Amino acid sequence: MKILRHLALVMAALVFAIGILGASVWRTSAQVIVEEDMAGPPSFRPPLGSVLGQATESAREIDYFLAYPGILPDHTLYPLKMLRDRVWLFLTTDSLKKAELNLLFADKRLGAAKALVEGNKIDLGMTTLSKAEKYLEKAIDQERVAAKADKDTAAFLEKLSLATLKHEEVILGFEDKITNEQKAVLQNALEYTRRGQTRIRESR
């Protein structure tokens, strides 16, 4: 009887995780459609060089949409979200789609870090920020894999360049909210982002 009850709990957890994954895939697909509609045709997008030039315009907010982070790392169900993300990445075999997925996770974790810092959960916010920038680096790595496989990555590379600028903007906004002990983590995250900007420039 105990074994049956245990199996039922395991099955329920699996169904729940699969349900979350399915809902996330649908929501992400819908979000991409909305973003593409708002972005306009590719011919009206600024060239990559001009986008990267915005890095020095600190007074101007980078026009880049950060995906809604969903439940935060301090939520009891967050481990299920992490499991879903790992499964999602594992099941994604196309290199360009994997790059897009890594960027999505990077943006979500950056948004989560921002919410945590603003909620005065600084330590957890900094840990989440580090994970965000590692996902961003993976997105850049996967773009290179896709490009070497002769995939057209031009549009994604443009989005990726804007993302690195947005990440830098958000990270710099944390400076006045953290303690001196946490500044090393912030600086490390900033280095990840700026190194990514350099790699993108070299990919042109």
C-alpha positions in Angstrom: 0.0 0.0 0.0 2.9 2.4 0.9 4.6 1.6 -2.4 1.4 2.4 -4.4 1.0 5.7 -2.5 4.6 6.6 -3.2 4.2 5.8 -6.9 1.1 7.9 -7.0 2.9 10.9 -5.5 5.8 10.5 -8.0 3.4 10.3 -10.9 1.5 13.4 -9.7 4.8 15.3 -9.4 5.8 14.3 -12.9 2.4 15.3 -14.3 2.7 18.6 -12.5 6.2 19.2 -13.9 5.2 18.3 -17.4 2.2 20.6 -17.1 4.4 23.5 -16.1 6.7 22.8 -19.0 3.9 22.7 -21.5 2.4 26.0 -20.2 5.8 27.6 -20.3 6.5 26.5 -23.9 3.1 27.9 -25.0 3.6 31.2 -23.1 7.1 31.6 -24.5 5.8 31.0 -28.1 3.1 33.6 -27.6 5.6 36.0 -26.2 7.9 35.6 -29.2 5.0 36.3 -31.5 4.1 39.5 -29.6 7.7 40.7 -29.6 8.1 40.1 -33.3 4.9 42.0 -34.0 6.1 44.9 -32.0 9.6 44.8 -33.5 8.5 45.5 -37.0 10.0 44.0 -40.1 13.8 43.2 -40.0 14.6 45.9 -42.6 13.7 48.6 -40.0 15.9 47.2 -37.3 19.1 49.1 -36.5 22.4 47.6 -37.6 24.4 45.6 -35.0 27.1 48.2 -34.8 24.7 51.0 -33.9 23.1 48.8 -31.3 26.4 48.1 -29.6 27.2 51.8 -29.8 24.3 52.4 -27.3 26.6 51.0 -24.5 28.1 54.4 -24.0 24.8 56.2 -23.8 24.2 55.6 -20.1 21.5 58.2 -19.9 19.3 56.3 -22.4 17.4 53.2 -21.2 18.1 50.2 -23.4 15.0 49.3 -25.3 14.9 45.5 -24.6 12.2 43.5 -23.1 13.2 41.3 -20.1 10.9 38.3 -19.8 8.7 38.1 -16.6 10.7 36.0 -14.1 7.7 34.1 -12.7 8.2 32.5 -9.3 11.4 33.6 -7.5 14.2 31.5 -6.0 12.7 32.0 -2.5 9.5 30.2 -3.5 9.0 26.6 -2.3 8.2 25.5 -5.9 11.3 27.0 -7.4 13.2 23.7 -7.5 10.5 22.4 -9.8 11.0 25.3 -12.1 14.8 24.6 -12.2 14.0 21.0 -13.0 11.7 22.1 -15.8 14.4 24.4 -17.2 17.0 21.6 -17.3 14.6 19.2 -18.9 13.6 21.9 -21.5 17.2 22.5 -22.3 18.0 18.8 -22.5 15.1 18.2 -24.9 16.1 21.1 -27.2 18.6 19.8 -29.7 18.7 22.6 -32.3 21.7 24.8 -31.5 19.9 28.1 -32.3 16.8 27.2 -30.3 19.1 26.2 -27.4 20.8 29.6 -27.7 17.4 31.4 -27.6 16.4 29.3 -24.6 19.6 30.1 -22.7 19.0 33.8 -23.3 15.4 33.4 -22.1 16.6 31.8 -18.8 19.3 34.5 -18.5 16.7 37.3 -18.8 14.3 35.6 -16.4 17.0 35.2 -13.8 18.1 38.8 -14.2 14.6 39.9 -13.6 14.4 37.6 -10.6 17.7 39.1 -9.2 16.2 42.6 -9.6 13.1 41.7 -7.8 15.0 40.0 -5.0 17.4 43.0 -4.6 14.5 45.4 -4.5 12.9 43.2 -1.9 16.0 43.5 0.2 17.0 39.8 -0.3 20.4 40.9 -1.5 22.5 37.7 -1.0 19.9 35.6 -2.9 19.7 38.3 -5.5 23.4 38.3 -6.1 23.5 34.5 -6.4 20.6 34.6 -8.9 22.5 37.3 -10.8 25.5 35.1 -11.2 23.4 32.4 -12.6 21.8 34.8 -15.0 25.1 35.9 -16.5 26.3 32.2 -16.8 23.1 31.5 -18.9 23.9 34.6 -20.9 27.4 33.2 -21.6 25.9 29.9 -22.7 23.6 31.7 -25.1 26.6 33.3 -26.7 28.4 30.0 -26.9 25.4 28.3 -28.5 25.1 31.2 -31.1 28.7 30.4 -32.1 27.7 26.7 -32.4 24.7 27.6 -34.6 26.7 29.9 -36.8 29.4 27.2 -37.4 26.5 24.9 -38.4 25.6 27.5 -41.1 22.5 28.6 -39.4 21.3 32.2 -40.0 22.0 33.8 -36.6 21.9 37.4 -37.7 18.6 38.3 -36.0 19.4 36.4 -32.8 22.9 38.0 -32.7 21.2 41.5 -32.8 18.9 40.5 -30.0 21.8 39.1 -28.0 23.7 42.3 -28.4 20.8 44.3 -27.0 20.4 41.8 -24.2 24.0 42.2 -23.0 23.5 46.0 -23.0 20.3 45.6 -20.9 22.0 43.2 -18.5 24.8 45.8 -18.0 22.2 48.5 -17.4 20.4 46.5 -14.8 23.6 45.3 -13.1 24.9 48.8 -12.8 21.5 49.8 -11.2 22.4 47.4 -8.3 25.5 49.3 -7.2 23.7 51.6 -4.7 21.7 48.7 -3.2 24.4 46.3 -2.2 27.0 46.1 0.5 30.8 46.3 -0.1 31.1 42.5 0.5 28.7 41.9 -2.4 30.5 44.2 -4.9 32.9 41.4 -5.9 29.9 39.3 -7.1 28.5 42.3 -8.9 31.8 43.1 -10.6 32.2 39.5 -11.7 28.7 39.5 -13.3 29.5 42.8 -15.0 32.6 41.2 -16.5 30.6 38.3 -17.9 28.3 40.8 -19.6 31.0 43.0 -21.0 33.0 40.0 -22.2 29.9 38.9 -24.0 29.6 42.3 -25.7 33.2 41.9 -26.9 32.6 38.4 -28.2 29.5 39.6 -30.1 31.5 42.4 -31.8 34.1 39.9 -32.8 31.4 37.6 -34.3 30.3 40.2 -36.9 
